[in-house]
């Protein structure tokens, strides 16, 4: 017991080496020696960097190299909107954009816009399940877009106003 009290506290790689040596010694006592021969490599030719790859692997490498992983994931979520939010909500809403952790959702009526605002926290949680924790921070909802109301009276194309009738 006095030996253990005097030993320095190990951490990291030194602790791992000590535990490995201890496990090998325990295995030797039980008669289960670790294998002495090296592991065999898989039979067949090895792949070179220029060899053809699986399509999915090539696309994943391309997305990673270009930094397109997050935009591709967001596009995937937007494409599966109906599966993620359910058919009722998807029938009346549509994701517009994603930027800086904010998803903009448009609704086809003010009632559905209000409903989405009430469900915003749940929607953020569900989107983060798909995209990774902390990706979506906020959902912004836009109501129906009817456009600006025209000011003034009705206009006729090519008209010069009241002056064209007095001639």
C-alpha positions as CSV (number, residue, x, y, z in Angstrom):
1,X,0.0,0.0,0.0
2,X,2.9,2.4,0.8
3,X,4.2,1.8,-2.8
4,X,0.9,3.0,-4.3
5,X,0.9,6.2,-2.2
6,X,4.5,7.1,-3.3
7,X,3.8,6.5,-7.1
8,X,3.1,9.7,-9.1
9,X,-0.3,10.2,-10.6
10,X,-0.2,9.4,-14.3
11,X,-2.4,10.8,-17.0
12,X,-2.8,10.7,-20.7
13,X,-0.4,8.5,-22.7
14,X,1.6,7.3,-19.7
15,X,-1.5,6.1,-18.0
16,X,-2.6,4.3,-21.2
17,X,0.8,2.6,-21.5
18,X,0.7,1.4,-17.9
19,X,-2.8,0.0,-18.2
20,X,-1.9,-1.8,-21.5
21,X,1.2,-3.4,-19.8
22,X,-1.0,-4.4,-16.8
23,X,-3.6,-6.0,-19.1
24,X,-0.9,-7.9,-21.0
25,X,0.5,-9.2,-17.7
26,X,-2.9,-10.2,-16.5
27,X,-3.5,-12.1,-19.8
28,X,-0.2,-13.8,-19.6
29,X,-1.1,-15.0,-16.0
30,X,-4.4,-16.4,-17.3
31,X,-2.6,-18.1,-20.2
32,X,-4.1,-15.9,-22.9
33,X,-1.1,-14.3,-24.5
34,X,-1.7,-11.6,-27.0
35,X,-0.9,-12.5,-30.6
36,X,2.7,-12.2,-31.5
37,X,2.3,-12.4,-35.3
38,X,1.1,-9.2,-37.1
39,X,-2.5,-8.9,-38.3
40,X,-3.0,-9.9,-41.9
41,X,-4.1,-7.4,-44.4
42,X,-7.1,-7.9,-46.6
43,X,-6.4,-10.0,-49.6
44,X,-6.4,-8.4,-53.0
45,X,-5.0,-5.3,-54.5
46,X,-4.9,-2.0,-52.6
47,X,-6.6,1.1,-53.9
48,X,-4.6,4.0,-55.2
49,X,-5.7,7.6,-54.9
50,X,-6.5,7.7,-58.7
51,X,-8.6,4.5,-58.7
52,X,-12.4,4.9,-59.1
53,X,-14.4,5.4,-55.9
54,X,-17.9,4.7,-54.9
55,X,-20.2,7.6,-56.0
56,X,-21.4,8.4,-52.5
57,X,-17.9,8.6,-51.2
58,X,-16.8,10.8,-54.1
59,X,-19.7,13.2,-53.5
60,X,-19.0,13.3,-49.7
61,X,-15.3,14.1,-50.4
62,X,-16.3,16.8,-52.9
63,X,-18.8,18.4,-50.4
64,X,-16.1,18.4,-47.7
65,X,-13.4,19.8,-49.9
66,X,-15.6,22.7,-51.1
67,X,-17.2,23.4,-47.7
68,X,-20.6,22.6,-49.0
69,X,-21.6,20.1,-46.2
70,X,-23.9,22.5,-44.3
71,X,-25.6,24.0,-47.4
72,X,-26.2,20.5,-48.8
73,X,-27.7,19.4,-45.4
74,X,-30.0,22.5,-45.4
75,X,-31.1,21.7,-48.9
76,X,-31.8,18.2,-47.9
77,X,-34.0,19.4,-45.0
78,X,-35.8,21.9,-47.2
79,X,-36.5,19.1,-49.7
80,X,-37.9,16.9,-47.0
81,X,-39.9,19.6,-45.3
82,X,-43.1,17.6,-45.4
83,X,-41.5,14.6,-43.6
84,X,-39.9,16.8,-41.0
85,X,-42.8,19.2,-40.0
86,X,-45.7,16.9,-41.0
87,X,-48.2,17.2,-43.8
88,X,-50.6,19.7,-42.2
89,X,-47.9,22.3,-41.5
90,X,-46.1,21.6,-44.7
91,X,-49.3,22.3,-46.7
92,X,-49.4,25.9,-45.4
93,X,-45.7,26.7,-44.9
94,X,-42.5,26.7,-46.9
95,X,-38.9,27.2,-45.9
96,X,-37.5,30.2,-47.7
97,X,-33.8,30.5,-46.6
98,X,-31.2,29.7,-44.0
99,X,-28.5,32.1,-43.0
100,X,-26.5,32.7,-39.8
101,X,-28.5,30.2,-37.8
102,X,-31.9,31.7,-38.9
103,X,-34.5,29.8,-40.9
104,X,-37.1,32.0,-42.7
105,X,-40.4,30.3,-43.1
106,X,-43.3,31.7,-45.2
107,X,-46.9,30.9,-44.4
108,X,-49.9,31.2,-46.7
109,X,-52.1,32.9,-44.1
110,X,-51.7,35.0,-41.0
111,X,-53.4,32.2,-39.0
112,X,-50.7,29.7,-40.1
113,X,-48.0,32.3,-39.5
114,X,-49.2,32.6,-35.9
115,X,-49.2,28.8,-35.5
116,X,-45.6,28.6,-36.7
117,X,-44.6,31.3,-34.3
118,X,-46.1,29.3,-31.5
119,X,-44.3,26.2,-32.7
120,X,-41.0,28.0,-33.3
121,X,-39.1,26.4,-30.3
122,X,-40.3,22.9,-31.3
123,X,-39.3,23.6,-34.9
124,X,-35.8,24.7,-33.9
125,X,-35.4,21.5,-31.9
126,X,-36.6,19.3,-34.8
127,X,-34.4,21.1,-37.4
128,X,-31.4,20.7,-35.1
129,X,-32.1,17.0,-34.8
130,X,-31.7,16.9,-38.6
131,X,-28.8,19.4,-39.1
132,X,-26.8,19.0,-35.9
133,X,-27.1,20.6,-32.5
134,X,-26.8,24.4,-32.5
135,X,-27.1,24.8,-36.3
136,X,-30.5,26.5,-36.2
137,X,-30.9,29.2,-33.5
138,X,-34.1,31.0,-34.6
139,X,-37.1,30.6,-36.9
140,X,-38.4,33.8,-38.4
141,X,-41.9,33.6,-39.9
142,X,-43.3,35.7,-42.7
143,X,-47.0,35.9,-43.4
144,X,-48.7,36.1,-46.8
145,X,-47.3,38.5,-49.3
146,X,-50.0,40.4,-51.0
147,X,-47.7,43.2,-52.2
148,X,-48.0,46.9,-51.7
149,X,-51.3,48.6,-52.4
150,X,-51.1,51.1,-55.2
151,X,-51.5,54.7,-54.3
152,X,-53.8,57.1,-56.0
153,X,-56.5,56.3,-58.6
154,X,-56.4,53.8,-61.4
155,X,-53.9,54.3,-64.2
156,X,-54.1,53.5,-67.8
157,X,-50.9,52.6,-69.6
158,X,-49.8,55.4,-71.9
159,X,-52.1,57.9,-70.3
160,X,-50.8,61.4,-69.5
161,X,-53.4,62.0,-66.8
162,X,-56.3,64.5,-67.0
163,X,-54.5,66.7,-69.4
164,X,-55.0,64.3,-72.3
165,X,-58.8,64.8,-72.4
166,X,-58.6,68.6,-72.8
167,X,-57.1,69.2,-76.0
